[in-house]
Amino acid sequence: MALPQAWITEQWRSDRWRAAPWDIVGAGSIGCLFAAYLRRAGIDVQLLLRDAASLALWQRNAGIGLQRIDREEIVAVPAVAAAQVSTPIRKLLVCTKAHHTRAAIAALQTAIEPDALVILLQNGMGVYEQIAELLPTATILHGLSTEGAYQTERFHIVHAGRGETVIGARRPEQQPWAQAAGAELRCELPIIAVDNIGERLWQKLAVNSVINPLTALHGCRNGELLQLPDIDLLLPALCAEVCAVANADGQILNFQELVDNVRRVCVITAHNRSSMLQDISQRRRSEIDFINGYILQRAAQHGLSCPQQRALFDRLKTLEQALGCR
């Protein structure tokens, strides 16, 4: 049964919820970006770091280095090693890589309260099901961000491009929690609650399933994809497969709109190096399992064949293995 917005708003005003900090797990570019901006807005946040060595490095840096076009500063965000968490976790922002999320949440499971609010802010799909299994009574929301950020070194980030962040619930009865969380997380980063998070997740997944693996395989920036000799045939074929799977999953994607959107993203982010390209370049495991892999998983569920998506997936996995990505 859906809980009324008024009741949820009242809960957030109670000491039990209002006094709870936002814990952030995943201290990469996006995790540090949100930690810094939320702290600047006076919101109580705490970074949960992987281990004691990470905490020691953070302490030497005295916080998060935040570099913007007009200024550079150190933002003193409280942090603790995950194994040393001593207070219950009630509000959690998850910014880990998709393939690290299950292990990260499992390590914190005893500290996470049964009715905790968890926001998943990462690429790909498929993590929700894993975390719902670990935290069956928690409220789990999705977040999508178009903020551009990258690390020049650990705990030092460059906010390279302005975007927006949307949050929403996969289950309609939980949407009032997204409204309450969005209101509390107001800062210099635009964060809004939306009702159509499922559609938005598929739209982003569809674009990422084309741009990310192709840039990683060809070692090129986003804009250079449009110069590949076979792109005029490959791009529509990949998009057609994604649309078929999404539509079978109940999320209607328009084929021509998707093709145009992929081309548009390539143009407006022409100089960007995709997250998958960055991972492969640094011999890190990519999120291919939660992007193209998720599409193939859903395709199998619906009895659909996706040969172009399969080819990309297999080539990327072979490359990861050859490079020894971890």
MIMAR-593479 format. One record per residue (C-alpha): x, y, z; residue in one letter. Coordinates in nm, 4 decimals. Example, Ala and Ser with C-alpha at 12.3 -4.5 7.8 and 13.67 -1.06 7.14 Angstrom:
BEGIN
(rec (1.2300; -0.4500; 0.7800); 'a')
(rec (1.3670; -0.1060; 0.7140); 's')
END
This chain:
BEGIN
(rec (0.0000; 0.0000; 0.0000); 'm')
(rec (0.1330; 0.3450; -0.0883); 'a')
(rec (0.2064; 0.5716; 0.2035); 'l')
(rec (0.0692; 0.9263; 0.1741); 'p')
(rec (0.3118; 1.2089; 0.1027); 'q')
(rec (0.1993; 1.3912; 0.4179); 'a')
(rec (0.2907; 1.0925; 0.6361); 'w')
(rec (0.6327; 1.0562; 0.4749); 'i')
(rec (0.6985; 1.4299; 0.5066); 't')
(rec (0.6142; 1.4058; 0.8752); 'e')
(rec (0.8556; 1.1157; 0.9130); 'q')
(rec (1.1350; 1.3252; 0.7626); 'w')
(rec (1.0633; 1.5997; 1.0125); 'r')
(rec (1.1030; 1.3575; 1.3038); 's')
(rec (1.4332; 1.3515; 1.4908); 'd')
(rec (1.4916; 0.9905; 1.3863); 'r')
(rec (1.5137; 1.0869; 1.0187); 'w')
(rec (1.6146; 1.4518; 1.0351); 'r')
(rec (1.9191; 1.3831; 1.2528); 'a')
(rec (2.0438; 1.0988; 1.0339); 'a')
(rec (2.3347; 1.1944; 0.8051); 'p')
(rec (2.3579; 1.0998; 0.4401); 'w')
(rec (2.6201; 0.8280; 0.4232); 'd')
(rec (2.7919; 0.7995; 0.0843); 'i')
(rec (2.9600; 0.4787; -0.0255); 'v')
(rec (3.1830; 0.4991; -0.3303); 'g')
(rec (3.4456; 0.7729; -0.3193); 'a')
(rec (3.5065; 0.8020; -0.6909); 'g')
(rec (3.4315; 1.1053; -0.9057); 's')
(rec (3.0547; 1.1136; -0.8533); 'i')
(rec (3.0646; 1.0131; -0.4876); 'g')
(rec (3.3162; 1.2851; -0.4041); 'c')
(rec (3.1319; 1.5402; -0.6199); 'l')
(rec (2.8066; 1.4889; -0.4319); 'f')
(rec (2.9791; 1.4691; -0.0930); 'a')
(rec (3.1524; 1.8030; -0.1545); 'a')
(rec (2.8468; 1.9910; -0.2821); 'y')
(rec (2.6126; 1.8525; -0.0173); 'l')
(rec (2.8611; 1.9484; 0.2529); 'r')
(rec (2.8931; 2.2970; 0.1045); 'r')
(rec (2.5141; 2.3270; 0.1325); 'a')
(rec (2.5284; 2.2471; 0.5031); 'g')
(rec (2.3853; 1.8975; 0.4642); 'i')
(rec (2.5183; 1.6388; 0.7084); 'd')
(rec (2.7151; 1.3871; 0.5000); 'v')
(rec (2.9773; 1.1220; 0.5680); 'q')
(rec (3.1963; 0.9287; 0.3248); 'l')
(rec (3.2289; 0.5561; 0.3887); 'l')
(rec (3.5749; 0.4609; 0.2627); 'l')
(rec (3.6928; 0.1190; 0.1557); 'r')
(rec (3.9610; 0.0605; 0.4171); 'd')
(rec (4.2012; 0.2150; 0.6681); 'a')
(rec (4.4559; 0.2989; 0.3960); 'a')
(rec (4.1959; 0.5023; 0.2076); 's')
(rec (4.1028; 0.6816; 0.5296); 'l')
(rec (4.4685; 0.7645; 0.6015); 'a')
(rec (4.5076; 0.9159; 0.2529); 'l')
(rec (4.1861; 1.1152; 0.2950); 'w')
(rec (4.3120; 1.2481; 0.6291); 'q')
(rec (4.6405; 1.3595; 0.4705); 'r')
(rec (4.4421; 1.5465; 0.2045); 'n')
(rec (4.2217; 1.7070; 0.4755); 'a')
(rec (3.9117; 1.6497; 0.2645); 'g')
(rec (3.7987; 1.6556; -0.0969); 'i')
(rec (3.9723; 1.8761; -0.3492); 'g')
(rec (3.7004; 2.0353; -0.5636); 'l')
(rec (3.8126; 2.2135; -0.8797); 'q')
(rec (3.5702; 2.4244; -1.0816); 'r')
(rec (3.6139; 2.6772; -1.3583); 'i')
(rec (3.6146; 2.9705; -1.1187); 'd')
(rec (3.7783; 2.8279; -0.8074); 'r')
(rec (3.9547; 2.5421; -0.6351); 'e')
(rec (3.8997; 2.4494; -0.2712); 'e')
(rec (3.9259; 2.1761; -0.0124); 'i')
(rec (3.5902; 2.0670; 0.1272); 'v')
(rec (3.6230; 1.9049; 0.4686); 'a')
(rec (3.3829; 1.6115; 0.4467); 'v')
(rec (3.3769; 1.3690; 0.7416); 'p')
(rec (3.4864; 1.0172; 0.6497); 'a')
(rec (3.5202; 0.6773; 0.8136); 'v')
(rec (3.6430; 0.3369; 0.7020); 'a')
(rec (3.3466; 0.1114; 0.6207); 'a')
(rec (3.4602; -0.1490; 0.8739); 'a')
(rec (3.4563; 0.1166; 1.1483); 'q')
(rec (3.0994; 0.2407; 1.0987); 'v')
(rec (2.9558; 0.2669; 1.4493); 's')
(rec (2.6218; 0.4414; 1.3940); 't')
(rec (2.3148; 0.3051; 1.2135); 'p')
(rec (2.2881; 0.3902; 0.8440); 'i')
(rec (1.9440; 0.5296; 0.7635); 'r')
(rec (2.0052; 0.7370; 0.4456); 'k')
(rec (2.2561; 0.5990; 0.1972); 'l')
(rec (2.3767; 0.7309; -0.1382); 'l')
(rec (2.5462; 0.4531; -0.3381); 'v')
(rec (2.8042; 0.5764; -0.5908); 'c')
(rec (3.0139; 0.2630; -0.6373); 't')
(rec (3.0762; 0.1011; -0.9739); 'k')
(rec (2.7888; -0.1310; -1.0555); 'a')
(rec (2.9959; -0.4487; -1.0190); 'h')
(rec (3.1260; -0.3418; -0.6764); 'h')
(rec (2.7885; -0.2519; -0.5290); 't')
(rec (2.6709; -0.5871; -0.3978); 'r')
(rec (2.9962; -0.6446; -0.2060); 'a')
(rec (2.9956; -0.2874; -0.0714); 'a')
(rec (2.6385; -0.3157; 0.0583); 'i')
(rec (2.6976; -0.6643; 0.1981); 'a')
(rec (2.9919; -0.5267; 0.3998); 'a')
(rec (2.7640; -0.2583; 0.5470); 'l')
(rec (2.4540; -0.4751; 0.5816); 'q')
(rec (2.4596; -0.5056; 0.9607); 't')
(rec (2.4832; -0.1263; 0.9981); 'a')
(rec (2.2027; -0.0452; 0.7500); 'i')
(rec (1.8686; -0.0082; 0.9267); 'e')
(rec (1.5831; -0.2290; 0.8004); 'p')
(rec (1.3768; 0.0710; 0.6853); 'd')
(rec (1.6715; 0.2637; 0.5390); 'a')
(rec (1.6420; 0.4820; 0.2294); 'l')
(rec (1.8969; 0.3834; -0.0367); 'v')
(rec (1.9617; 0.5775; -0.3586); 'i')
(rec (2.1533; 0.3953; -0.6333); 'l')
(rec (2.3489; 0.6489; -0.8395); 'l')
(rec (2.5482; 0.4583; -1.0999); 'q')
(rec (2.5613; 0.3409; -1.4593); 'n')
(rec (2.3727; 0.0425; -1.5927); 'g')
(rec (2.0877; -0.1696; -1.4650); 'm')
(rec (2.0598; -0.4902; -1.2672); 'g')
(rec (2.2013; -0.3647; -0.9367); 'v')
(rec (1.8547; -0.2846; -0.7998); 'y')
(rec (1.7583; -0.6518; -0.7950); 'e')
(rec (2.0795; -0.7461; -0.6121); 'q')
(rec (2.0363; -0.4817; -0.3422); 'i')
(rec (1.6640; -0.5528; -0.2992); 'a')
(rec (1.7648; -0.9099; -0.2191); 'e')
(rec (2.0142; -0.7938; 0.0453); 'l')
(rec (1.7860; -0.5218; 0.1894); 'l')
(rec (1.4306; -0.6525; 0.1383); 'p')
(rec (1.2592; -0.3978; 0.3664); 't')
(rec (1.4554; -0.0886; 0.2588); 'a')
(rec (1.3226; 0.1789; 0.0238); 't')
(rec (1.5495; 0.1659; -0.2804); 'i')
(rec (1.5459; 0.4526; -0.5304); 'l')
(rec (1.7313; 0.5069; -0.8563); 'h')
(rec (1.9314; 0.8153; -0.9454); 'g')
(rec (2.0675; 0.9312; -1.2812); 'l')
(rec (2.3192; 1.2125; -1.3160); 's')
(rec (2.4574; 1.3999; -1.6152); 't')
(rec (2.7105; 1.5930; -1.4065); 'e')
(rec (3.0564; 1.5760; -1.5618); 'g')
(rec (3.3374; 1.5004; -1.3173); 'a')
(rec (3.6692; 1.3198; -1.3167); 'y')
(rec (3.9520; 1.2591; -1.0716); 'q')
(rec (4.3014; 1.3922; -1.1299); 't')
(rec (4.4134; 1.2022; -0.8215); 'e')
(rec (4.2449; 1.0258; -0.5324); 'r')
(rec (4.0000; 1.2609; -0.3549); 'f')
(rec (4.0688; 1.5445; -0.5981); 'h')
(rec (3.7974; 1.5987; -0.8576); 'i')
(rec (3.7333; 1.8360; -1.1436); 'v')
(rec (3.3718; 1.9384; -1.1996); 'h')
(rec (3.4035; 1.9594; -1.5755); 'a')
(rec (3.0452; 1.9919; -1.6897); 'g')
(rec (2.7146; 2.1018; -1.5431); 'r')
(rec (2.4186; 1.8698; -1.5688); 'g')
(rec (2.1280; 1.7560; -1.3573); 'e')
(rec (2.0415; 1.4615; -1.1351); 't')
(rec (1.7032; 1.2924; -1.1194); 'v')
(rec (1.5840; 1.0414; -0.8624); 'i')
(rec (1.2777; 0.8224; -0.8607); 'g')
(rec (1.1230; 0.4969; -0.7451); 'a')
(rec (1.0821; 0.1808; -0.9499); 'r')
(rec (0.7776; 0.1023; -0.7326); 'r')
(rec (0.5122; 0.3772; -0.7573); 'p')
(rec (0.4138; 0.3483; -0.3904); 'e')
(rec (0.7676; 0.4539; -0.2948); 'q')
(rec (0.7685; 0.7710; -0.5072); 'q')
(rec (0.6809; 0.9985; -0.2096); 'p')
(rec (1.0163; 0.9012; -0.0589); 'w')
(rec (1.1880; 1.0278; -0.3748); 'a')
(rec (1.0040; 1.3600; -0.3356); 'q')
(rec (1.1159; 1.3876; 0.0273); 'a')
(rec (1.4767; 1.2953; -0.0523); 'a')
(rec (1.4934; 1.5369; -0.3451); 'g')
(rec (1.3718; 1.8209; -0.1221); 'a')
(rec (1.6357; 1.7454; 0.1417); 'e')
(rec (1.9248; 1.7080; -0.1021); 'l')
(rec (1.8908; 2.0561; -0.2528); 'r')
(rec (2.2330; 2.2070; -0.3204); 'c')
(rec (2.4224; 2.3710; -0.6074); 'e')
(rec (2.3740; 2.0480; -0.8054); 'l')
(rec (2.0179; 2.0376; -0.9442); 'p')
(rec (1.8481; 1.7295; -0.7946); 'i')
(rec (1.4840; 1.6639; -0.8755); 'i')
(rec (1.2389; 1.3772; -0.8238); 'a')
(rec (1.0708; 1.2355; -1.1349); 'v')
(rec (0.7858; 0.9901; -1.1867); 'd')
(rec (0.9273; 0.8157; -1.4962); 'n')
(rec (1.2596; 0.6857; -1.3666); 'i')
(rec (1.2117; 0.3475; -1.5402); 'g')
(rec (1.1841; 0.5128; -1.8805); 'e')
(rec (1.4839; 0.7349; -1.8109); 'r')
(rec (1.6922; 0.4373; -1.6971); 'l')
(rec (1.6260; 0.2593; -2.0264); 'w')
(rec (1.6977; 0.5716; -2.2300); 'q')
(rec (2.0364; 0.6178; -2.0644); 'k')
(rec (2.1145; 0.2462; -2.0827); 'l')
(rec (2.0352; 0.2474; -2.4540); 'a')
(rec (2.2719; 0.5368; -2.5278); 'v')
(rec (2.5466; 0.3931; -2.3053); 'n')
(rec (2.5164; 0.0518; -2.4700); 's')
(rec (2.6282; 0.2073; -2.7991); 'v')
(rec (2.8760; 0.4777; -2.7013); 'i')
(rec (3.0569; 0.3184; -2.4084); 'n')
(rec (3.1715; -0.0147; -2.5551); 'p')
(rec (3.2514; 0.1323; -2.8969); 'l')
(rec (3.4722; 0.4056; -2.7495); 't')
(rec (3.6428; 0.1482; -2.5265); 'a')
(rec (3.7081; -0.0906; -2.8159); 'l')
(rec (3.8316; 0.1802; -3.0537); 'h')
(rec (4.0175; 0.3822; -2.7894); 'g')
(rec (3.8497; 0.7038; -2.9002); 'c')
(rec (3.6539; 0.9958; -2.7618); 'r')
(rec (3.2783; 1.0141; -2.8015); 'n')
(rec (3.2785; 1.2483; -3.0989); 'g')
(rec (3.5195; 1.0287; -3.2943); 'e')
(rec (3.2647; 0.7465; -3.3049); 'l')
(rec (3.0752; 0.9249; -3.5794); 'l')
(rec (3.3874; 0.9038; -3.7985); 'q')
(rec (3.4108; 0.5233; -3.7881); 'l')
(rec (3.3703; 0.3781; -4.1393); 'p')
(rec (3.0836; 0.1402; -4.0513); 'd')
(rec (2.9016; 0.3567; -3.7957); 'i')
(rec (2.6080; 0.4403; -4.0282); 'd')
(rec (2.5175; 0.0709; -4.0371); 'l')
(rec (2.6252; -0.0327; -3.6881); 'l')
(rec (2.4588; 0.2452; -3.4893); 'l')
(rec (2.1034; 0.1806; -3.6229); 'p')
(rec (2.1479; -0.1964; -3.5821); 'a')
(rec (2.2482; -0.1599; -3.2162); 'l')
(rec (1.9652; 0.0844; -3.1487); 'c')
(rec (1.7076; -0.1423; -3.3114); 'a')
(rec (1.8082; -0.4287; -3.0828); 'e')
(rec (1.7876; -0.2147; -2.7688); 'v')
(rec (1.4456; -0.0802; -2.8675); 'c')
(rec (1.3121; -0.4324; -2.9182); 'a')
(rec (1.4303; -0.5421; -2.5723); 'v')
(rec (1.3093; -0.2267; -2.3964); 'a')
(rec (0.9699; -0.2492; -2.5633); 'n')
(rec (0.9374; -0.6148; -2.4594); 'a')
(rec (1.0215; -0.5012; -2.1061); 'd')
(rec (0.7358; -0.2507; -2.1127); 'g')
(rec (0.9448; 0.0636; -2.1742); 'q')
(rec (0.8674; 0.2028; -2.5193); 'i')
(rec (1.1711; 0.3494; -2.6948); 'l')
(rec (1.1321; 0.5124; -3.0355); 'n')
(rec (1.3941; 0.3813; -3.2781); 'f')
(rec (1.4611; 0.6996; -3.4734); 'q')
(rec (1.4602; 0.9135; -3.1604); 'e')
(rec (1.7202; 0.6821; -3.0066); 'l')
(rec (1.9436; 0.6926; -3.3158); 'v')
(rec (1.9211; 1.0725; -3.3210); 'd')
(rec (1.9881; 1.0918; -2.9470); 'n')
(rec (2.3015; 0.8757; -2.9694); 'v')
(rec (2.4338; 1.1004; -3.2463); 'r')
(rec (2.3419; 1.4119; -3.0458); 'r')
(rec (2.5221; 1.2844; -2.7346); 'v')
(rec (2.8304; 1.2052; -2.9441); 'c')
(rec (2.8332; 1.5633; -3.0726); 'v')
(rec (2.7688; 1.7494; -2.7469); 'i')
(rec (3.0157; 1.5291; -2.5540); 't')
(rec (3.2616; 1.5061; -2.8427); 'a')
(rec (3.5710; 1.5561; -2.6258); 'h')
(rec (3.4605; 1.3234; -2.3444); 'n')
(rec (3.6248; 0.9905; -2.2732); 'r')
(rec (3.3483; 0.7512; -2.1693); 's')
(rec (3.3651; 0.5830; -1.8293); 's')
(rec (3.4161; 0.2473; -2.0017); 'm')
(rec (3.7080; 0.3834; -2.2044); 'l')
(rec (3.8614; 0.5235; -1.8852); 'q')
(rec (3.8229; 0.1878; -1.7108); 'd')
(rec (3.9794; -0.0090; -1.9958); 'i')
(rec (4.2609; 0.2467; -2.0326); 's')
(rec (4.3478; 0.1941; -1.6663); 'q')
(rec (4.3010; -0.1835; -1.6842); 'r')
(rec (3.9992; -0.1745; -1.4565); 'r')
(rec (3.6984; -0.3967; -1.4981); 'r')
(rec (3.4228; -0.2098; -1.6834); 's')
(rec (3.0482; -0.2000; -1.6208); 'e')
(rec (2.9735; -0.3944; -1.9413); 'i')
(rec (2.7843; -0.6650; -1.7460); 'd')
(rec (2.5349; -0.4041; -1.6245); 'f')
(rec (2.4964; -0.2254; -1.9585); 'i')
(rec (2.5142; -0.4520; -2.2648); 'n')
(rec (2.5079; -0.7563; -2.0375); 'g')
(rec (2.1799; -0.6444; -1.8843); 'y')
(rec (2.0280; -0.5931; -2.2290); 'i')
(rec (2.1336; -0.9462; -2.3293); 'l')
(rec (1.9907; -1.0862; -2.0066); 'q')
(rec (1.6532; -0.9212; -2.0653); 'r')
(rec (1.6625; -1.0261; -2.4327); 'a')
(rec (1.7043; -1.3888; -2.3276); 'a')
(rec (1.4081; -1.3551; -2.0922); 'q')
(rec (1.1944; -1.2420; -2.3862); 'h')
(rec (1.3363; -1.4880; -2.6405); 'g')
(rec (1.4969; -1.2115; -2.8464); 'l')
(rec (1.8230; -1.2289; -3.0414); 's')
(rec (2.0676; -0.9361; -3.0259); 'c')
(rec (2.3701; -1.0346; -3.2378); 'p')
(rec (2.5218; -0.6856; -3.2541); 'q')
(rec (2.4915; -0.6316; -2.8786); 'q')
(rec (2.6322; -0.9809; -2.8216); 'r')
(rec (2.9289; -0.9072; -3.0474); 'a')
(rec (3.0114; -0.5867; -2.8581); 'l')
(rec (2.9754; -0.7612; -2.5228); 'f')
(rec (3.1997; -1.0529; -2.6220); 'd')
(rec (3.4676; -0.8278; -2.7736); 'r')
(rec (3.4806; -0.6094; -2.4636); 'l')
(rec (3.4982; -0.9091; -2.2277); 'k')
(rec (3.7803; -1.0558; -2.4387); 't')
(rec (3.9663; -0.7251; -2.4218); 'l')
(rec (3.9238; -0.7090; -2.0428); 'e')
(rec (4.0640; -1.0581; -2.0096); 'q')
(rec (4.3600; -0.9842; -2.2406); 'a')
(rec (4.4447; -0.6704; -2.0393); 'l')
(rec (4.4012; -0.8438; -1.7030); 'g')
(rec (4.1378; -0.5919; -1.5916); 'c')
(rec (4.0355; -0.6180; -1.2239); 'r')
END
